[in-house]
Structure formats: C-alpha cells, structure tokens
Amino acid sequence: MTASFHLDRRQFLGGTAATAAAAIGPVAEANNEKKKLVIVDCHAHIYGTPTEEKRYPTIAKPYRPPKGTGTIAHLRKNMKDNGVRYVTAVQTSTYYRFDNRFTADAARRHNDFMVGICTLDPDEPQNPWVMEYLVEKSNVRGMRSIPGKDGRMDSPGVRRLWKTAQRLGIVINSLTSRGLKPQVAEMAAAHPKLRVVIDHCLNLTADDTLDAALADMQDLAKLPNVHAKLTFIPTGTKMGYPGKDLHAACHEVIKAFGANRCVWGSDFPCELWLKPQDINYAQHLRIFTHELGLDETTKRDVLGGTALKLWFSRKKRG
C-alpha cells in the first residue's frame, strides 16, 4: 500500500483542533443570486506536473493523461473558459492509488474554488482516522467508496468508513457497478443521514444493458439520501457529441431523482477520460446547458445548486 497518512488515535488527537473553513462562499453566493447559474464541476481528476512527481510519487504504472493536460493550471483554464466556478477534485486512483496527498494538498491550497474527494482502502483499519484527518486538515469533503478486498460494498471495512463519513457530515461518492447495486442500496438505507452519490450512474451505456441499468438507477432513486452524478453521456454514447442516444436516459434519471439530487461533472481531463468519443470539456458542459433542453430551474440545480449543498456546506457532525 502507498498510503501517506499513517496516523494512530494518539497522533490524531495530539494535533491542533483547528478545522478547515465550514464553507468557502458558494452557498451564500447561490442564495444571494438565486437566478444566477453557478456551475460546479463535480468530477475532475487532477495530476501533478512532472516536477511535482518527486514530492507526489505515482504508482508503478500510472495511467497518464496526454502531455500538458490534467494539471491544476489546465483545469483552471477549462473552468475560466467555460464559466465554471467551483470543482470537486476526485482522487486519481489510477495515478496515485491510495496516496491522497496531492489531492488533499491541492484542495487545501486552492480552497477558494476546490474541495477534495479522497479514496481510502477499506481494508486498512486506520483509515477512519485518516479520513478524519483529511477532513479536518485538508478541505476534503467526500470519499470515493470502493469495494473491500472481498469485492463487496458492504464489507466490514466499507461499513466503518461509511459510518465515519456519516459522523463527519461528508459525502460518499460510490464507484459502483450494477452487480454491486443491491449492496449499495442496503448500505445507503443503513446510513440514512449519509449523502451518497452514484458516480457515473452505474455507467449507463447506449447498448443492450441500458434499460436494466436505468431501472437500477430508478430503484436507487427511491432512497432519499442517494444522488445521481450525470457524467455518463460522453462515456456511454455510441454517437459522439452531443450523445443523443443517451439524452432520454438522462432525462429519466433526472425525473426519478429530481434535479435537486442530480449533479454534473466534466470527467476532466476530457482528453484522457472521454476518448474515443472526443467530446471536450466545453462540449460536455454544453450538453447540459443547451442540448438536453433542460429548463432553467433544472439547470441551476444540476449544474451547481445541488453540488453547493452537498460538498460546499459542512453539515454538523452527529
């Protein structure tokens, strides 16, 4: 394992009691300008520059983005060019695995526009403490949940992490296949105060699995604490931009969950994650601003309003 936060209870409690800011301004901004479209990118993977690799080493065989892409500077340019105000940086496991230092440090340094989503190994018993450390010190506001080594989303280690996340008031991003959907549903029901986001909507794809996967998402929508991340059109379309073969499915997901439980994410860097469809950052956003024909209220929720409430406003710990 390449984890970098090796903390025990004594070490954690010996640290300072100061915490990161409860919110960095976006909720107030949304409340003051209710008619303004505040866009939040809820799915960006970030990568260090070549000169940063000594401080933030990669795994042995990292999945690298094309040269010059995936950096924070590249992300900020995409955001500026497309009017995106905030971003959630999802730990890049194919590059750093469980070493969350780059994501955590970036979220702390750039807390004016970024929060971090960590990924922790469910089978490491110290990781509930690591989660708490990251939340308190590094502007981490969520955890991407993966199965334990037994392949289950309801293993004891996963349950410990979900219980901790619920206590801390952060969000679970569930990277979930259709086969694990029943376990995720049971876990979400068992943690009713925990907000859960289904990354990529079970990877909805325009093929013969679409109807069954859509039915699974509609079933998950019955759980009031479960949310949908609408990032599947560019990766699942068979037609390229604007992915019309998945527009109806996207509308059905929004209808099932309600716009106030749906979020958009770019899949940044699109140069890596959206091949071979070659849908770029601006086009992915335009699908939601124009091509889907969403009404203005739905767009405000899906493109920012829901995300502001999930990741940028700290809930009280209980």
Secondary structure, DSSP 8 states (H G I E B T S, - for coil): --------HHHHHTS------S--SHHHHHHHTTTS--EEEEEE-----GGGTTTS---SS-----TT-SSHHHHHHHHHHHTEEEEEEE--HHHHTT--HHHHHHHHHTTTTEEEEEE--TT-TTHHHHHHHHHHHS-EEEEEE---TTS-TTSHHHHHHHHHHHHHT-EEEE---GGGHHHHHHHHHH-TTSEEEEGGGGG--SSTTHHHHHHHHHHHTTSTTEEEE---HHHH-SS-TT-GGGHHHHHHHHHHH-GGGEE----BSHHHHTTTTT--HHHHHHIIIIIT---HHHHHIIIIIHHHHHHSS-----
